[in-house]
Amino acid sequence: MNSEHRNGHHLKATLRGVLAVSIIVVGLTHFLRPEQYARIVPPLFPPLASVYVSGFFEILGGIGLLIPLVSVPAAWGLISLFIAVFPANIYMTVHNIKVEGIPQNQVVYWARLPFQAVLIAWAYWYTRPSKTTPEASEVATESESLMPR
């Protein structure tokens, strides 16, 4: 493996950890401060249930992203989650709803919306197999070869 490839792999692995830890922390805040998130849930959905379900899947997705065997499905799950919670971001922006930790400013709220695409692209990066990270099929094949017949 050449130095450039190794550096690229190291960057991808580091950013995987950053995304995973960040999403786990955000997921935990759904349980610590659910009222903050419940405010931005569109009225069509049950506020607290939506907050707890999305928080649970953020934590699960973040953990899964760190486990090679399930990292690809976890990345797809996070992409789905980022799409699913986007209506809450739109609702927050359109209705100018104050959320602790985010400056209540329409420019900031509108600027946050395209960031969801960045998160989706970031998670999508981890749906692509890495040459040095074993994928589920490789792990299964390797495990089968170790089993006595």
N, C-alpha and C positions, 0 to 999 in steps of 0.2 A: 504494500500500500504506500503510495507516494505521500509526501508531506502535505501537498495541497488537498488531497483526498482526505487525509487524516484530520487536517484542520477543519474541513467542511463537515466531517462526521462529528468532530468535537463540538462545533458550533451548533449543529442540529441537535445533538444530545443535550447540550446546555440549555438551549431554548425549549426543548421538550420539558426539562425540569422546571424551567421558569413558568411555562404555561400550566403544567400540572399543579405546581404549588400554588400559583395564583388562583386557579379555578377551585382548588380545594379550599383555600382561605375564603374566597367569595361564597362558596357553598356553605361553609360553616357560619358565615354571617347571616345566612338565611334563617338559621335556627337561633342565633343570638339576638338578632334584631329584625324579626319577621315583619313588624309593623312598617319598617322602612320600605320593604319591597311590596307589601300588600297594597300600599297607596298607589302604586303604578300599574297594578294588575287591571286590565280593562274589565268593565262591569260584567261582560259576558261570562267571565270565569270566576270560580270561587277563590277569593283572595288568599286566605291562609293556606288552603290546600295547594294552590298553585305555587306558592312560595316554598312550602315544604317539599313538594315533589321536585321542583326545579333545583332546590338546594341539594337534595339527596342525589340527583343525577349529576350535578356538578361535582360533588365529592367523589362519587363512583367513577365518573369519567376521568377526573384528575388522577385518581389512584390507578385506574386501568391504563392510562397513558404511560405510566412508569413500569408496567409489567409487560415485557416483550411478547409473551404469549397472547395477550389480549389488547395490545396497544392499538392495532389497526381498527378492530371493532370499537374500541373506546374513542378513537379519533372520530369515527363516523357518528358515534353517539353524541359527541360534543358538537359536531357540525349540526346535527338535528336539533340539539338543545339550543344552540345559538340562533337558529332559525325560529324555533318555537317561542323563545322569549322576546324576539324582536318586536312583536306588537306592544309589549309592555314599555319598551323604549320609545316607541312612537307615541303611545298614550301619554307617557310622562312629558314628552316634548310638546305635543299639541296642547296639553292642559297645563303646562308649566308647573308641574308638581315638584315640590321641594323634597329632595332626598339628602339625608345627612352625608357629608363627605363630598358632595358634588355641588359646586357653586350654582346657585339658582340664577341662571343666565341663559336666555334663549340661544345666544350664539354658542355657548358651551353645549347646550342640549342638542342643537342641530348638528354640531361638530361631532358629537358622540355617535350619531346614527351610522355614518360610514365605517366607524371603527368595528362594527359587527362584521362587516365584510373582511376586515383584517383578521379578526378572530377565526372566522370560517376558513380563510386561506391558511392561517397558521396551523389549525387543526388538520386541514387537508394535507399539508406537508407530511404528516405522520401516517397518512393512509398509503403512502408510497413505500414499498419495501426498501429497506436499507440493506446494503450488501454485507454489513457486519452485524446486523441485528437479526436473530433467528425469527422467522415467521412461524405462525401456528402450525402450518403444514410440515415445516421442517422439523419442528420440535416433536410433532406426533410421529413422523417417520423415524426420527432418531430414537424415540421412546420405544417404538415397536421393535426396532432392531435389538434393543437391550432385553426385551422380554423373552423368557425361556419358552421354547415350543414343545 
